[in-house]
Structure formats: structure tokens, C-alpha cells
Amino acid sequence: RENSSENILSSANRLLLHEGRLMLAESTRLLDVYLFLFDDFLLITKIKRNKKKHGGSDTSLIPVCPSLTPELQSFIREGGLCTVLDQPIPLDRLILKNVEPV
């Protein structure tokens, strides 16, 4: 948000606890998402694959953060990206439930 007095994603004290892919059931379709679980909120991002090669440039030369999982590093090198799907969910407002597989 532009009018926010504080950028929620910029905390230097935040810890990344877990990350990984998930299929999100969204009304009538399944959405390929990548989750980032921090110590204070859950961030859901939508996975976008780049279908075009940019001018034949070597994407293996793109610098990638070493703290990311090898799966995400590889995905980024292939031209993929993750865009934030919705506002981060604070963990104190998150409810987890076990569901039966369909």
C-alpha cells in the first residue's frame, strides 16, 4: 500500500522458516503458488513462467540469492518469477486445519 507508514516486507529481524510450492484451490481452478512462511506472517505468491527468451541472453548468469532453495533458484534462472498474490497473512490471524484429500 502506498499510504502505509511502514513497509511490512522490510524488517531486518524477520526469519524465513519454510518455503515451498503448493497447489491452491481457487473456486473452480487450481493455482500453482509458492509460499514463504516467515516467523510473523505467511506470504503467498503466484508462480509465473516466462514463455519467451529475452534476446538469447544466458539466464544462467542471473545472480540468485543463495539462501533460496535450489528449486526456486533454478526456477528464477529459467526466467520464472513470483508475484505476491494477496496481502501477507499475519500468523496470529491464521488458522490451520487438516482436510481429507479429494
C-alpha positions as CSV (number, residue, x, y, z in Angstrom):
1,R,0.0,0.0,0.0
2,E,1.2,3.4,-0.8
3,N,-0.2,5.0,2.3
4,S,1.3,2.5,4.7
5,S,3.7,4.2,7.2
6,E,5.8,1.0,7.4
7,N,6.8,-1.5,4.8
8,I,5.8,-4.9,6.2
9,L,8.3,-6.8,4.0
10,S,11.4,-4.7,5.0
11,S,12.0,-6.0,8.6
12,A,15.7,-6.9,9.1
13,N,14.7,-9.1,12.1
14,R,12.3,-11.4,10.1
15,L,13.2,-15.1,9.8
16,L,12.2,-17.3,6.9
17,L,11.1,-20.6,8.5
18,H,10.0,-22.5,5.4
19,E,9.2,-22.1,1.7
20,G,7.8,-24.3,-1.0
21,R,5.3,-25.0,-3.8
22,L,1.7,-25.7,-3.3
23,M,-1.5,-26.1,-5.4
24,L,-4.1,-23.6,-4.2
25,A,-7.8,-24.4,-4.9
26,E,-9.3,-21.2,-6.0
27,S,-13.1,-21.5,-6.8
28,T,-13.1,-23.7,-10.0
29,R,-9.4,-23.9,-10.8
30,L,-6.1,-24.9,-9.3
31,L,-3.4,-22.3,-8.9
32,D,0.4,-23.0,-8.8
33,V,1.7,-21.0,-5.8
34,Y,4.9,-20.6,-3.9
35,L,4.6,-20.0,-0.1
36,F,7.0,-18.2,2.2
37,L,6.4,-18.8,5.9
38,F,8.1,-16.2,8.0
39,D,8.2,-16.0,11.8
40,D,5.4,-13.4,11.7
41,F,3.4,-13.9,8.5
42,L,2.6,-16.2,5.6
43,L,3.2,-14.8,2.1
44,I,1.5,-16.4,-0.9
45,T,2.9,-15.8,-4.3
46,K,1.7,-16.8,-7.8
47,I,4.3,-18.6,-9.9
48,K,4.7,-17.1,-13.4
49,R,6.8,-18.9,-16.0
50,N,8.4,-16.7,-18.7
51,K,7.4,-18.2,-22.1
52,K,9.8,-16.0,-24.1
53,K,13.6,-16.0,-24.1
54,H,15.0,-12.5,-23.8
55,G,17.2,-11.9,-26.8
56,G,19.0,-15.2,-26.4
57,S,20.8,-13.9,-23.2
58,D,22.3,-16.5,-20.9
59,T,19.9,-16.8,-17.9
60,S,22.5,-18.9,-16.0
61,L,24.4,-15.6,-15.4
62,I,21.5,-14.1,-13.5
63,P,22.5,-13.7,-9.8
64,V,20.3,-15.6,-7.4
65,C,20.1,-15.2,-3.6
66,P,22.0,-18.2,-2.1
67,S,19.5,-18.5,0.8
68,L,16.7,-19.6,-1.6
69,T,16.0,-23.3,-2.1
70,P,17.7,-24.9,-5.2
71,E,14.2,-25.4,-6.7
72,L,13.4,-21.7,-6.5
73,Q,16.9,-20.7,-7.7
74,S,16.5,-23.0,-10.7
75,F,13.0,-21.6,-11.4
76,I,14.3,-18.0,-11.4
77,R,17.3,-18.8,-13.6
78,E,14.8,-20.2,-16.2
79,G,13.1,-16.8,-16.3
80,G,10.3,-17.5,-13.8
81,L,9.1,-15.1,-11.2
82,C,6.9,-15.0,-8.1
83,T,4.4,-12.2,-7.7
84,V,2.5,-11.5,-4.5
85,L,-1.0,-12.9,-4.8
86,D,-2.5,-11.1,-1.8
87,Q,-1.6,-9.3,1.3
88,P,0.6,-11.2,3.8
89,I,-1.4,-13.2,6.4
90,P,-0.2,-12.4,10.0
91,L,0.3,-15.7,11.9
92,D,-1.8,-14.5,14.8
93,R,-4.8,-14.4,12.4
94,L,-4.0,-17.7,10.6
95,I,-6.0,-20.9,11.3
96,L,-4.7,-24.3,10.1
97,K,-7.0,-27.2,9.6
98,N,-6.4,-30.8,8.4
99,V,-8.5,-31.7,5.4
100,E,-9.1,-35.0,3.7
101,P,-7.5,-35.5,0.3
102,V,-10.0,-35.3,-2.6
